[in-house]
Amino acid sequence: MKNIKLLFLLLIMLTAEMTSLPFSRAEDSNNDEISERIRVYDEIMGGDKGWELKTDRKGIKVYHRKVSLTPIKAFKGVAELKTDLTSMCAFLMDIYNFPSWIVMCDSVELLKPADEDVDEINQVTYSIYTINRPPWPVKPRDNVVCVTAAQDPETLTLRVKTISLPESIPHKKEFVRCPLLMIEWKLKPLINGNIELTFELIIDAGGWVP
């Protein structure tokens, strides 16, 4: 229990620090819409059936599978990392460092800071706005997402889900708004002190992509 409180205190502290830099302009997201999108994601991605192993190199397994929401195949990566849960949690919550390691991510802004209180199910939710700049001639993309982090009190597994909310702020003509993005990071502590990381992705980039 002590470890759980530490993790979510860290989440709140990190997101509180974010509010000093960016603007806050998101409309209040509809909680029912977010819950429904998470339900759809869990329904589609739940279970291990349908995943096709594509590569298994240097301890990293990569899987693909077809999904009904987009013609682009869903992606899953699984690896064991030599790090602890708190460090990995801090890394994922450092949103302003995303451009340094997420491919084509140009900038990130916090739209809605984390809830001030951690609720009974140990969950933290906030919203961010990202701009991605793929190589010419593909037009830049922007995305509005709600991020929900929750931890299982028994296994201590941390699940960070990112769900797109494309209509929550006005569109900009210079960007193509990604109509669909669903991501889950699952961080499972192992007996040897390492972390098993599972990353799953469903995406529809929208617009024209060669």
C-alpha positions in Angstrom: 0.0 0.0 0.0 2.9 2.4 0.8 4.3 1.8 -2.7 1.0 2.6 -4.3 0.6 5.9 -2.4 4.1 6.8 -3.4 3.4 6.2 -7.1 0.3 8.3 -7.2 1.8 11.1 -5.2 4.5 11.1 -7.8 1.9 11.3 -10.6 0.1 14.3 -9.0 3.4 16.1 -8.2 4.6 15.7 -11.8 1.4 16.9 -13.4 1.1 19.8 -11.0 4.5 21.0 -12.1 3.3 20.9 -15.7 0.7 23.5 -15.2 3.2 26.3 -14.9 4.3 26.1 -18.5 1.5 25.4 -21.0 -2.0 26.9 -21.5 -5.2 25.3 -20.3 -7.9 25.4 -23.1 -9.6 22.1 -23.2 -13.3 21.9 -22.8 -14.5 19.6 -20.0 -14.3 16.1 -21.4 -17.4 14.0 -21.2 -16.6 11.2 -18.7 -19.2 8.9 -20.3 -17.4 9.4 -23.7 -14.0 8.6 -22.2 -15.4 5.5 -20.3 -17.0 4.3 -23.5 -13.8 4.6 -25.5 -11.9 2.8 -22.9 -14.6 0.0 -22.9 -14.3 -0.3 -26.7 -10.5 -0.5 -26.4 -10.6 -3.1 -23.7 -13.1 -5.2 -25.7 -11.0 -5.1 -28.8 -7.6 -5.6 -27.2 -8.6 -7.9 -24.4 -7.1 -11.4 -24.4 -4.2 -12.8 -26.4 -6.0 -14.2 -29.4 -5.3 -12.9 -32.9 -1.8 -11.6 -32.1 0.8 -12.6 -34.7 4.4 -12.5 -33.6 6.5 -10.5 -36.1 9.9 -10.2 -34.5 11.7 -11.5 -31.4 15.1 -9.9 -31.1 17.2 -8.8 -28.1 14.5 -9.7 -25.6 11.8 -7.6 -27.4 8.8 -9.3 -28.9 6.7 -7.4 -31.4 3.1 -8.5 -32.4 0.6 -7.3 -35.0 -3.1 -8.1 -35.4 -6.1 -6.8 -37.4 -8.7 -4.7 -35.6 -12.1 -3.4 -36.7 -11.6 0.3 -36.0 -8.8 1.0 -38.5 -7.2 -0.6 -41.5 -3.8 -0.2 -39.8 -2.9 -3.3 -37.8 -2.7 -3.0 -34.0 0.7 -3.2 -32.5 2.0 -4.8 -29.3 5.5 -4.8 -27.9 6.7 -6.8 -24.8 10.1 -6.5 -23.1 11.7 -6.9 -19.7 13.4 -3.6 -18.5 16.1 -3.3 -15.9 14.4 -0.6 -14.0 12.0 -0.1 -11.1 8.4 0.8 -11.2 8.8 4.3 -9.7 11.5 5.3 -12.2 9.5 4.0 -15.2 6.4 5.8 -13.9 8.3 9.1 -13.7 9.7 8.6 -17.2 6.2 8.1 -18.7 4.7 11.1 -16.8 7.4 13.5 -18.0 5.3 14.6 -20.9 7.6 17.5 -21.9 10.4 15.0 -22.6 8.3 13.1 -25.1 9.8 14.9 -28.2 13.3 13.5 -27.2 12.2 9.8 -27.6 8.8 9.6 -29.3 9.4 9.4 -33.1 8.1 12.5 -34.9 6.7 14.1 -31.7 7.3 17.8 -32.1 5.6 19.3 -29.0 3.3 18.5 -26.1 1.1 20.7 -24.0 -1.0 20.0 -20.9 -4.7 20.8 -21.5 -6.2 19.6 -18.3 -4.0 18.9 -15.2 -4.4 15.8 -13.1 -7.2 15.5 -10.5 -6.1 16.9 -7.2 -7.3 13.9 -5.3 -6.6 10.2 -5.9 -9.9 8.4 -5.9 -10.7 5.1 -4.3 -9.5 3.1 -7.2 -6.1 4.7 -7.3 -6.6 6.5 -10.6 -5.2 9.7 -12.0 -6.5 11.4 -15.2 -5.3 14.3 -17.3 -5.4 15.5 -20.9 -2.7 16.6 -23.3 -2.3 18.0 -26.8 0.5 16.8 -29.1 1.8 17.8 -32.5 3.6 15.3 -34.7 5.6 16.2 -37.8 6.2 13.3 -40.2 8.5 13.7 -43.1 7.4 15.8 -46.1 5.1 15.6 -48.0 2.8 14.2 -45.2 1.0 16.9 -43.4 1.6 17.4 -39.7 -0.8 15.8 -37.3 -2.2 16.9 -34.0 -3.9 14.9 -31.3 -6.0 15.5 -28.1 -5.8 12.6 -25.7 -7.0 11.7 -22.2 -4.5 9.8 -20.1 -5.6 7.6 -17.3 -3.2 5.9 -14.9 -4.4 3.2 -12.5 -2.6 0.7 -10.3 -3.7 -2.7 -9.2 -3.4 -2.7 -5.4 -2.5 -6.4 -5.2 -0.1 -7.0 -8.1 1.1 -3.3 -8.2 0.8 -3.5 -12.0 0.5 0.1 -13.4 -1.7 0.6 -16.5 -1.5 3.9 -18.3 -4.1 4.3 -21.0 -4.2 7.1 -23.7 -7.5 7.6 -25.4 -8.0 10.2 -28.2 -10.7 12.8 -27.9 -10.5 14.4 -31.4 -13.4 16.8 -31.0 -12.6 18.2 -27.6 -10.8 21.3 -28.9 -11.2 23.2 -32.2 -9.4 21.9 -35.3 -6.5 23.9 -36.8 -6.3 24.1 -40.6 -2.5 23.6 -40.6 -2.8 20.1 -39.0 -4.7 16.9 -39.6 -6.4 15.8 -36.4 -5.8 12.1 -35.7 -9.3 10.6 -35.5 -8.2 7.6 -33.5 -5.4 6.8 -31.0 -5.6 4.2 -28.3 -2.5 3.3 -26.3 -1.8 1.3 -23.2 1.4 1.0 -21.3 1.3 -1.9 -18.8 4.1 -2.0 -16.2 4.3 -5.2 -14.2 6.9 -5.5 -11.4 8.8 -8.8 -11.5 10.3 -10.9 -8.7 13.9 -10.0 -9.8 13.2 -6.3 -9.4 12.8 -5.6 -13.1 9.7 -4.4 -15.0 7.8 -6.3 -17.7 6.6 -3.6 -20.1 3.7 -4.3 -22.5 2.9 -1.5 -25.0 -0.2 -1.7 -27.2 -1.3 0.7 -29.9 -4.4 1.2 -32.2 -4.1 4.2 -34.5 -5.8 5.9 -37.5 -3.5 8.8 -38.5 -6.2 10.4 -40.7 -5.7 12.3 -43.9 -3.3 11.1 -46.6 -0.5 8.8 -45.7 1.7 7.2 -48.5 
